[in-house]
Amino acid sequence: MGLVLAHRLSVKGHNVTVFERDKQLGGLATYHDYGSFFWDRFYHCILPSDTHLLGFLREIGLEGKLRWTRTLTGYYVDRHLYSMSGNLDFFRFPLLSLLGKMRLAFTVLYCSRITDWQRLESISVEDWLVKMCGRTVYEKFWRPLLLAKLGEHYRRVSAVFIWTYIKRLFSARDTTVQKEHLGHVSGGYKAVLSRTEELIRLAGGDIKTDVTVRHIGPCPRSGLWVEHGNDREYFDKVIFTSPVNVLHSVAAPELVRVRTAGLPVEYLGVVCVVLVTRTPLTPYYVINIADSRLPFTGIVCMSSLVSPEETAGRYLTYLPKYVLSDDLFLRKPDEEIRTLFLEGLRVAVPEMRMKDIESVHINRAVKVQPLQVINYSSLVPQVTTRNENFFVLNTAQFVNCTLNNNEVVRLVDEFLKEHGHRFEQMSGSGCEASASYALPV
């Protein structure tokens, strides 16, 4: 989010400085060194309907690096793997009757057409799906998926949770261009981040990594002070893109007011085990896991989307598990997680040969996205800036969508549409406008 903002402002002639807490740029979209190649730390794909993200890639000159691939989808339940890659697979699915399949198809289609998401906030995902599909379809298809994804916390989640996923995934099938295909940028998000950084620097901007912003406060004559380490720098304007809890700790009280509903926003974290193998594990890009006995909530075979030529002839598979951010599972030792996940993988993919595994990598993120409990939008902290030169833009403002890079760019587009004229006014007066960016812990 901060890099997209910095690029948009720097190409308009503003003097921009980015402050990055981590040693690498990108946050959840950053990359990892897998030994013989670099690729994304967490799994990402691009949908043909990701118009904001695709527009940004075109803007930074990477449109020609886009690669589209027809992908397959699997569904694992009761120790059986079923293909769910097309209509024929769907009608062959043995766990549902013909009537059940018709109700399931209607629910997905109906859900993808809903625009008034607010009315879904007050009903639990379980009650809504039972009403739409019936108890049998819910118990055999939806409940195992929810239980695997959220554990028992699914009982507190609203119907908005399932609506956001269905609407985003269904949109890929609803477009006339690249229908039923998924995409990626050649070189992964490392290529996107490197290109964005290059353009910001070419425009005269500065990017500082491994820097923790300690305090942001008003300057008596105008503008703001940003303190980091033992340094203090002056800026005309600051755009803050870290989470609200970080905002509380670094922004002076006279800059911003945060109103809460009294209840904390709960976040999902993720432990993501990444396998580098000499042979592909499955032909599916994603296998939805509907079996809570397995330690991971899905199998994402990135090499079904990305050519092994981009990963040094190796195959890349992600095994994520989502838990609440305060769950002790996030803090388990690497070796314990490695053993647990590999044992689960032997059950899910019995044909896998351990000797084909070249390396195992364990990546973690404490706060991935909020848990969309019933009436979640009423819990989101209301942030009001008290200084005309201080702005806040972060993922807490995502109340009706899943966290993905298209939504990040969309939020930046909307921010600039609403506030862009305030930066243009500064540019016209001969002042230098600067943006401050810090990533979450």
C-alpha positions in Angstrom: 0.0 0.0 0.0 2.8 2.4 0.9 4.8 1.6 -2.2 1.8 2.1 -4.5 1.1 5.5 -2.8 4.8 6.5 -3.0 4.9 5.7 -6.7 1.7 7.5 -7.5 2.9 10.7 -5.7 6.5 10.6 -6.9 5.6 10.5 -10.6 3.6 13.6 -10.0 6.8 15.4 -8.9 6.4 15.1 -5.1 9.5 14.4 -2.9 8.6 11.1 -1.2 10.3 9.1 1.5 9.2 5.6 2.4 10.0 4.2 5.9 9.9 0.4 6.0 10.2 -1.4 9.3 11.4 -4.7 7.8 14.6 -5.4 5.9 12.6 -6.2 2.8 9.9 -4.2 1.1 6.4 -5.6 0.5 4.9 -6.7 3.8 2.7 -9.8 3.1 3.6 -9.5 -0.6 7.3 -9.8 0.0 9.6 -12.6 -1.3 11.8 -15.3 0.2 15.1 -16.9 -0.8 14.4 -20.5 -1.4 18.1 -21.3 -2.1 18.4 -21.6 -5.9 15.6 -19.0 -6.6 13.5 -16.2 -5.1 9.7 -16.4 -5.0 6.8 -15.1 -2.9 6.9 -15.7 0.9 3.1 -16.4 0.9 1.1 -17.6 -2.1 -0.5 -15.0 -4.5 -2.3 -15.1 -7.8 -3.9 -12.5 -10.0 -7.5 -12.8 -11.3 -8.6 -11.4 -14.7 -11.0 -9.3 -12.8 -8.3 -7.6 -10.6 -8.7 -4.4 -12.6 -6.9 -2.1 -10.1 -3.9 -4.4 -9.7 -3.7 -5.0 -13.5 -3.8 -1.2 -14.0 -0.9 -0.7 -11.6 1.2 -3.4 -13.3 0.5 -1.7 -16.6 1.4 1.7 -15.1 4.9 0.4 -13.9 5.6 -1.3 -17.2 5.1 -5.0 -16.2 2.0 -5.8 -18.3 4.2 -7.7 -20.7 5.4 -9.9 -17.8 1.9 -11.2 -17.0 1.5 -14.9 -17.5 -2.0 -16.6 -17.5 -2.5 -20.3 -16.9 -5.6 -22.6 -16.8 -5.7 -24.1 -13.3 -7.4 -27.0 -11.6 -9.1 -27.2 -8.3 -9.4 -30.1 -5.9 -11.6 -30.8 -2.8 -10.2 -33.1 -0.1 -12.7 -34.7 2.4 -12.8 -38.0 4.3 -9.4 -38.9 2.9 -10.5 -38.7 -0.7 -9.4 -36.1 -3.2 -12.0 -35.0 -5.8 -11.6 -32.8 -8.8 -13.8 -29.7 -8.8 -12.3 -28.1 -11.9 -15.3 -27.9 -14.1 -19.1 -28.5 -14.4 -18.6 -32.2 -15.2 -16.5 -32.7 -12.1 -19.1 -30.9 -10.1 -22.0 -33.1 -11.2 -19.8 -36.2 -10.6 -19.1 -35.1 -7.0 -20.5 -38.2 -5.0 -21.2 -36.6 -1.6 -24.2 -34.5 -2.7 -27.4 -35.5 -4.4 -28.5 -33.9 -7.6 -30.9 -31.6 -5.7 -28.1 -30.7 -3.3 -25.8 -29.8 -6.2 -28.5 -27.6 -7.7 -28.9 -25.8 -4.3 -25.1 -25.4 -3.9 -24.8 -24.0 -7.5 -27.7 -21.6 -6.9 -26.1 -20.4 -3.6 -22.8 -19.7 -5.2 -24.5 -17.8 -8.2 -26.8 -15.9 -5.9 -24.0 -15.0 -3.5 -21.8 -13.7 -6.3 -24.6 -11.3 -7.3 -25.2 -9.8 -3.9 -24.2 -6.1 -3.6 -25.8 -5.2 -0.3 -23.3 -6.9 1.9 -24.4 -5.0 5.0 -27.5 -7.2 5.4 -25.2 -10.3 5.6 -23.3 -8.8 8.6 -26.0 -9.6 11.2 -26.4 -13.3 10.3 -23.9 -16.1 11.0 -22.3 -17.8 8.1 -23.8 -21.1 9.4 -27.4 -19.9 9.5 -27.1 -18.2 6.1 -25.7 -21.2 4.4 -28.2 -23.6 6.0 -31.0 -21.3 4.8 -29.6 -21.2 1.3 -28.4 -24.7 0.8 -30.2 -26.8 3.3 -28.8 -28.6 6.3 -27.5 -31.6 4.3 -25.4 -29.6 1.8 -24.1 -27.4 4.6 -23.0 -30.4 6.8 -21.4 -32.3 3.9 -19.8 -29.4 1.9 -19.6 -26.1 3.7 -19.1 -27.0 7.4 -16.0 -29.1 6.9 -14.4 -26.2 4.9 -15.3 -23.6 7.6 -14.0 -25.9 10.4 -10.7 -26.5 8.6 -10.3 -22.8 7.8 -11.4 -21.3 11.1 -11.7 -24.0 13.7 -14.6 -23.5 16.1 -14.3 -19.8 15.5 -16.4 -20.2 12.4 -19.5 -20.2 14.6 -18.9 -16.5 15.4 -18.3 -15.4 11.8 -20.9 -13.6 9.7 -22.1 -14.5 6.2 -19.9 -11.7 4.9 -17.0 -14.0 5.3 -18.2 -16.5 2.7 -19.6 -13.7 0.5 -16.2 -12.1 0.1 -14.5 -15.3 -1.0 -17.3 -16.4 -3.4 -17.6 -13.0 -5.0 -13.8 -12.7 -5.6 -13.3 -16.2 -7.0 -16.5 -16.3 -9.0 -15.5 -13.0 -10.7 -12.6 -14.9 -12.3 -15.2 -17.1 -14.1 -17.5 -14.2 -14.9 -15.1 -12.3 -17.2 -14.9 -12.7 -20.9 -11.1 -12.3 -21.0 -8.8 -15.1 -19.8 -11.9 -16.9 -18.5 -11.2 -19.5 -15.8 -7.5 -18.6 -15.8 -5.2 -17.3 -13.0 -2.1 -15.1 -13.5 1.2 -14.1 -12.0 4.0 -11.7 -12.9 7.1 -13.4 -14.2 9.6 -13.2 -11.4 6.9 -13.0 -8.8 6.3 -10.1 -6.4 10.1 -9.6 -6.2 9.9 -8.3 -9.7 6.9 -6.0 -8.8 8.6 -4.6 -5.7 11.9 -4.1 -7.4 10.4 -2.3 -10.3 8.3 -0.1 -8.0 11.3 0.8 -5.9 13.3 1.6 -9.1 10.7 4.0 -10.4 10.4 5.7 -7.0 14.1 6.3 -6.8 14.3 7.4 -10.4 11.7 10.0 -9.6 13.9 11.3 -6.8 12.2 9.4 -3.9 14.0 7.8 -1.0 13.3 4.3 0.5 14.6 3.5 4.0 14.4 -0.2 5.1 15.0 -1.7 8.5 13.8 1.6 10.1 11.3 1.8 12.9 9.3 5.0 13.2 9.1 5.9 16.9 7.1 9.1 16.9 5.2 11.4 14.5 4.3 14.8 15.8 3.3 18.3 14.5 5.8 20.9 13.7 5.0 24.4 15.2 5.4 26.2 12.0 3.6 23.7 9.7 4.2 20.1 8.6 5.2 17.2 10.7 8.2 15.6 12.4 9.0 11.9 11.9 11.4 10.4 14.5 13.2 7.1 13.8 16.2 5.8 15.6 18.2 8.8 16.7 17.1 10.9 13.7 14.2 13.4 13.2 13.1 14.5 9.8 10.6 17.2 8.7 7.9 16.6 6.1 5.1 18.6 4.7 2.6 15.7 4.8 2.6 12.2 6.3 0.5 9.2 5.1 0.4 6.5 7.7 -0.3 2.9 6.4 0.4 0.7 9.4 -2.3 -0.9 11.6 -4.2 1.0 14.2 -2.3 -0.5 17.1 0.9 0.9 15.7 -0.8 4.3 15.0 -1.7 4.5 18.8 1.9 4.0 19.8 3.7 6.5 17.4 1.2 9.3 16.4 0.9 12.3 18.7 -2.6 12.6 20.2 -3.2 15.9 18.5 -2.8 14.3 15.1 -5.5 11.7 15.3 -8.5 10.4 17.2 -9.4 6.8 17.3 -12.9 5.7 18.4 -13.6 2.1 19.2 -16.7 0.1 20.0 -15.1 -1.2 23.2 -14.4 -4.7 21.8 -11.1 -5.6 20.1 -10.8 -6.5 16.5 -9.5 -10.1 16.3 -7.0 -11.0 13.6 -6.2 -14.2 11.8 -2.5 -15.1 11.6 -0.9 -17.8 9.4 1.8 -20.4 9.6 2.8 -21.3 6.0 5.0 -24.2 5.3 6.6 -24.1 1.8 8.0 -27.2 0.2 10.6 -27.1 -2.6 10.4 -30.5 -4.4 12.0 -32.1 -7.4 8.6 -33.4 -8.7 5.1 -31.9 -8.5 2.9 -33.0 -5.7 -0.4 -32.7 -7.5 -1.8 -31.3 -10.8 -4.1 -29.0 -8.9 -3.3 -25.3 -8.1 -5.4 -25.4 -5.0 -6.8 -28.2 -3.0 -9.5 -27.1 -0.5 -9.2 -29.1 2.7 -12.4 -30.1 4.3 -10.8 -32.3 7.0 -10.0 -30.7 10.3 -7.7 -33.7 11.2 -5.1 -32.3 8.8 -2.8 -29.7 10.3 -3.1 -27.3 7.3 -6.1 -25.6 5.8 -5.2 -26.0 2.1 -2.6 -27.2 -0.4 -1.5 -24.6 -2.9 0.7 -26.0 -5.7 2.3 -22.9 -7.1 4.0 -24.8 -9.8 0.7 -25.6 -11.4 0.5 -21.8 -12.0 4.2 -20.9 -12.4 6.5 -22.6 -14.8 9.4 -24.5 -13.1 11.7 -22.6 -15.4 11.1 -19.6 -13.0 11.9 -21.7 -10.0 15.2 -23.3 -11.1 13.4 -26.4 -12.2 11.9 -27.0 -8.8 8.3 -27.2 -7.7 6.8 -25.0 -5.0 3.9 -26.0 -2.7 2.4 -23.9 0.1 0.7 -25.4 3.2 -1.1 -22.7 5.2 -2.8 -22.9 8.5 -4.9 -19.9 9.7 -5.4 -19.3 13.4 -6.2 -16.4 15.6 -3.2 -14.1 16.0 -2.9 -14.9 19.8 -3.0 -18.7 19.2 0.1 -20.5 20.6 0.3 -22.4 17.3 1.9 -19.4 15.7 4.8 -19.7 18.2 5.4 -23.4 17.9 9.1 -24.3 17.1 9.9 -24.8 13.4 10.9 -28.4 13.8 7.5 -29.3 15.5 5.6 -27.6 12.7 7.7 -29.2 10.1 7.1 -32.7 11.5 3.4 -32.1 12.0 2.8 -30.8 8.4 4.8 -33.5 6.7 2.9 -36.2 8.6 -0.3 -34.6 7.4 0.9 -34.3 3.9 1.7 -38.1 3.8 -2.0 -38.7 4.6 -3.4 -36.2 2.1 -0.9 -37.1 -0.7 0.1 -40.7 0.0 1.9 -41.0 -3.3 4.4 -38.2 -2.2 8.0 -39.4 -1.9 9.9 -37.9 0.9 13.1 -38.1 -1.0 11.7 -35.7 -3.6 11.6 -32.9 -0.9 14.6 -30.7 -1.4 13.9 -28.2 1.4 11.2 -27.0 3.8 10.7 -23.4 4.7 8.4 -22.0 7.5 7.0 -18.5 7.1 4.7 -16.8 9.6 2.5 -13.7 9.8 0.8 -12.7 13.0 -1.9 -10.4 11.5 -3.1 -11.3 8.1 -6.7 -10.1 8.1 -9.5 -9.4 10.6 -11.9 -12.2 11.7 -15.2 -11.0 10.2 -17.4 -11.7 13.2 -21.1 -10.8 13.3 -21.5 -7.0 12.8 -17.8 -6.7 12.3 -18.0 -3.2 10.6 -19.3 -1.8 13.9 -16.1 -2.9 15.7 -13.7 -1.3 13.2 -11.9 1.6 14.9 -13.0 4.9 13.5 -10.0 7.0 12.7 -10.3 10.8 12.4 -7.2 12.9 11.6 -6.9 16.2 13.5 -4.2 17.7 11.3 -4.7 18.6 7.7 -1.2 17.3 6.8 -1.7 13.8 8.4 -3.5 11.0 6.7 -4.2 7.4 7.7 -4.8 4.6 5.2 -4.6 0.9 6.2 -6.2 -2.5 5.9 -8.5 -2.0 8.9 -10.7 -0.2 6.4 -11.4 -3.5 4.6 -14.8 -4.4 5.9 -16.4 -6.0 2.9 -13.6 -7.7 1.0 -10.8 -10.2 1.4 -7.3 -8.9 1.9 -5.5 -9.1 -1.5 -3.3 -6.9 -3.6 -6.1 -5.8 -5.9 -8.0 -4.4 -2.9 -4.8 -2.6 -1.7 -4.4 -0.8 -5.0 -8.2 -0.1 -5.1 -8.0 1.6 -1.7 -5.1 3.7 -2.8 -7.0 4.7 -6.0 -10.0 5.8 -3.8 -7.7 7.6 -1.4 -6.1 9.7 -4.2 -9.5 10.3 -5.8 -10.7 11.8 -2.5 -7.5 13.6 -1.3 -5.3 13.9 -4.4 -6.2 17.6 -4.9 -4.7 18.4 -1.5 -1.3 17.2 -2.7 -1.7 18.9 -6.1 -2.3 22.2 -4.3 1.0 21.8 -2.5 2.8 21.0 -5.7 1.4 24.1 -7.3 2.6 26.3 -4.4 6.2 25.1 -4.8 6.3 23.0 -1.6 7.7 19.5 -1.4 5.1 16.8 -0.3 6.4 13.7 1.4 4.9 10.4 2.4 5.8 8.4 5.4 5.3 4.6 5.3 5.8 2.0 8.0 4.7 -1.6 7.8 3.1 -3.6 10.6 5.1 -5.6 13.2 
